[in-house]
Amino acid sequence: MKILSGLLNLTNQFTVKSAFAASSSGHGGGFEGTLISFAPLIAIVVIFYLLVILPQQKRTKDHKKMIGTLKVGDEVLTNGGMFGVITGIADQVFTLEIAKDVKIKITKNTIATKTSKQ
């Protein structure tokens, strides 16, 4: 019985000493450990922002600028693939002539690009 009690006491001392030694190593504890564990996630968010969000914002800004500079007589290409000449401009609608005496109304956002007259 005395031997068993001595073994349990020795086991408890070893476990407590090991726990203190593991926590004092400096890795994985406190703010540094938290920051290091989140570093890959932060890097992924930054890369995603630089490669996806910024270019999309630039394209949107350029498209709005191009839509704002369109005037009557400009030839445009719609997102649906139709070419036409702008014959009228309203608040959010363009009137396009796609063939002789064939006019359609489309929203401004459906204009893909301004094309050169051929």
C-alpha positions in Angstrom: 0.0 0.0 0.0 2.9 2.3 0.9 4.5 1.6 -2.5 1.2 2.4 -4.4 0.9 5.7 -2.5 4.5 6.6 -3.3 3.9 5.9 -7.0 0.8 8.0 -7.1 2.6 10.9 -5.4 5.5 10.6 -7.9 3.1 10.5 -10.8 1.3 13.7 -9.6 4.6 15.6 -9.1 5.8 14.6 -12.6 2.5 15.7 -14.3 2.5 19.1 -12.5 6.1 19.8 -13.3 5.5 18.9 -17.0 2.6 21.2 -17.2 4.6 24.1 -15.8 7.4 23.4 -18.2 5.1 23.3 -21.2 3.4 26.6 -20.4 6.6 28.4 -19.8 8.1 27.7 -23.2 6.7 30.9 -24.7 4.9 29.4 -27.6 1.1 29.4 -28.0 0.4 31.6 -25.0 -0.9 35.2 -24.7 -1.3 37.7 -27.4 1.8 36.5 -29.4 0.4 33.0 -29.7 -3.0 34.3 -30.8 -1.5 36.6 -33.4 0.7 33.9 -34.8 -2.2 31.5 -35.0 -4.3 34.1 -36.9 -1.5 35.2 -39.2 -2.4 32.8 -42.1 -6.1 33.9 -41.9 -5.0 37.6 -42.0 -2.7 36.9 -44.9 -5.5 35.2 -46.9 -7.9 38.1 -46.3 -5.2 40.6 -47.4 -4.4 38.7 -50.6 -8.1 38.2 -51.4 -8.6 42.0 -51.0 -5.7 42.8 -53.2 -6.4 40.3 -55.9 -10.2 40.4 -56.1 -11.8 43.4 -54.4 -9.5 46.2 -55.5 -9.6 45.3 -59.2 -13.4 44.9 -59.2 -13.8 48.3 -57.6 -11.5 49.8 -60.3 -13.5 48.2 -63.1 -16.8 49.4 -61.6 -15.4 53.0 -61.2 -14.2 52.9 -64.8 -17.5 51.6 -66.1 -19.5 54.4 -64.3 -17.1 57.0 -65.8 -17.5 55.5 -69.3 -21.4 55.5 -68.9 -21.2 59.1 -67.8 -19.3 60.3 -70.8 -21.6 58.6 -73.4 -23.6 61.0 -75.6 -26.1 60.9 -78.5 -24.4 59.4 -81.6 -22.0 57.1 -79.8 -21.9 53.5 -80.9 -22.0 51.0 -78.0 -22.0 47.3 -77.4 -24.5 45.9 -74.8 -23.9 43.1 -72.4 -26.3 41.1 -74.6 -24.0 41.5 -77.6 -26.1 44.0 -79.6 -24.5 46.9 -81.3 -26.4 50.1 -81.5 -26.1 53.9 -81.8 -27.4 56.0 -78.9 -30.3 58.2 -80.1 -31.7 59.3 -76.8 -30.6 59.6 -73.1 -33.0 59.7 -70.2 -32.4 59.4 -66.4 -31.4 55.6 -66.3 -32.3 54.6 -69.9 -30.6 54.8 -73.3 -32.5 54.6 -76.5 -30.5 52.7 -79.1 -31.0 52.4 -82.8 -30.0 48.9 -83.7 -31.2 48.9 -87.3 -32.8 51.5 -89.5 -36.0 52.7 -87.8 -35.6 50.0 -85.1 -35.1 51.6 -81.6 -34.9 49.9 -78.2 -34.7 51.2 -74.7 -32.1 49.7 -72.3 -30.9 50.6 -68.9 -27.5 52.3 -68.6 -25.9 49.5 -66.7 -26.4 47.1 -69.7 -23.9 49.0 -71.8 -20.7 47.0 -71.9 -18.4 49.2 -73.9 -18.2 52.1 -76.3 -17.2 51.0 -79.7 -15.7 52.9 -82.6 -17.9 53.7 -85.6 -17.0 51.6 -88.6 
